[in-house]
Amino acid sequence: MKDVAVLIGSGSIGQAIIRRVGADKHVVLADLRQEAADAAAKILENAGFKTSTIVVDISSRESILKLIEHAQKFGKIKNLVNAAGVSPSQAPVAAILKVDLYGTSVLLEEFGKVIAEGGSGVIISSQSGHRLGALTEDENYKLATSPTEELLELPFIKAITDTLKAYQYSKRCNGLRVMYEATAWGKRGATINAISPGIIITPLANDELHGPRKDGYLKMIEASPAKRAGTPDEVGDLAEFLMSSRGRFINGADFLIDGGTTASYWFGDLQYLKKTH
Ligand SMILES: NC(=O)c1ccc[n+]([C@@H]2O[C@H](COP(=O)([O-])OP(=O)(O)OC[C@H]3O[C@@H](n4cnc5c(N)ncnc54)[C@H](O)[C@@H]3O)[C@@H](O)[C@H]2O)c1
């Protein structure tokens, strides 16, 4: 039996993180698409990692429980990395809320019941969660603490009609749920944090940068403090720190890694985006 590191969403961001924390562990690669998990397994196996793959749909509690059962066959679950999600241009409102808001909340809850002593997890959220204006104290509290099965029934969530808002609320909820669940994870001697990236170059982001909306993206990147997009490895480095022995005092936090884009969106050159984003 080995310690187990579970990666859900086997894309470039998830792979960058798991490469940094998965050595000497059994790495479970889970994804909605078997081919995505297989592709990641091939790369990681060729780099010396021991892996297994499984199809999971994080919008289903039953599917998450099957994933946990699979992972526990190899040993204690020491790490959780959730890099699964759907973006506003990929899916309708209901699917975004079911995967990004509800699914992530169920993951935090169910893995919080089994995470091993000394374990750690990260949830990949997004800068989008930081672009939503302030919510009321009551809305914050409800997003953080409502029973997972009631989240999608909250009136202000049911009222969402556009995909960008669905994504922003979901990602805001990720940070709040991480705070809420940090106490349960902490009682087990484990930590859980969120990372909120800006534009990170992945195959998907690269498509956007060469697609019909490329001019808007390029203008935004050029006007941002960093003047460039980020790389999966930079997110991986932050995650590695949070999940390492040096990160043990960090629990229930949400880290922006966006080259200063959010700062500029609220108070700098990118304020023009407030009209559309
Ligand atoms: N790339 C960026 O610029 C960027 C920026 C901010 C946040 N993010 C977030 O990072 C995460 C990963 O994004 P990425 O760019 O690597 O995208 P990606 O599309 O390469 O990876 C996402 C993976 O999630 C899987 N997935 C989708 N729905 C699922 C479900 N219901 N259950 C299990 N797996 C599912 C997909 O099959 C895919 O392999 C997402 O949550 C995204 O919102 C990405």
The ligand as a Gaussian input file, in Angstrom:
#p B3LYP/6-31G(d) Opt

LIG

0 1
 N       -6.867000      27.620000     -18.385000
 C       -7.168000      28.739000     -17.787000
 O       -6.854000      29.835000     -18.274000
 C       -7.901000      28.732000     -16.478000
 C       -8.005000      29.919000     -15.777000
 C       -8.675000      29.924000     -14.566000
 C       -9.231000      28.766000     -14.065000
 N       -9.129000      27.613000     -14.781000
 C       -9.745000      26.419000     -14.195000
 O       -8.807000      25.372000     -14.189000
 C       -9.487000      24.126000     -14.273000
 C       -8.821000      23.291000     -15.355000
 O       -8.860000      24.009000     -16.548000
 P       -7.942000      23.662000     -17.807000
 O       -7.670000      24.935000     -18.494000
 O       -6.815000      22.742000     -17.437000
 O       -9.053000      22.950000     -18.714000
 P       -9.118000      21.520000     -19.392000
 O      -10.387000      21.549000     -20.201000
 O       -7.817000      21.178000     -20.051000
 O       -9.293000      20.528000     -18.156000
 C      -10.494000      20.351000     -17.503000
 C      -10.768000      18.863000     -17.419000
 O      -11.959000      18.693000     -16.622000
 C      -12.657000      17.588000     -17.165000
 N      -14.053000      17.679000     -16.740000
 C      -15.023000      18.487000     -17.209000
 N      -16.187000      18.227000     -16.588000
 C      -15.940000      17.235000     -15.700000
 C      -16.753000      16.516000     -14.770000
 N      -18.066000      16.761000     -14.644000
 N      -16.168000      15.567000     -14.016000
 C      -14.850000      15.279000     -14.158000
 N      -14.041000      15.910000     -15.032000
 C      -14.592000      16.877000     -15.789000
 C      -12.490000      17.716000     -18.665000
 O      -12.740000      16.486000     -19.323000
 C      -11.040000      18.189000     -18.780000
 O      -10.136000      17.122000     -18.967000
 C      -10.975000      24.459000     -14.499000
 O      -11.671000      24.403000     -13.277000
 C      -10.926000      25.899000     -14.978000
 O      -12.103000      26.588000     -14.622000
 C       -8.478000      27.565000     -15.976000

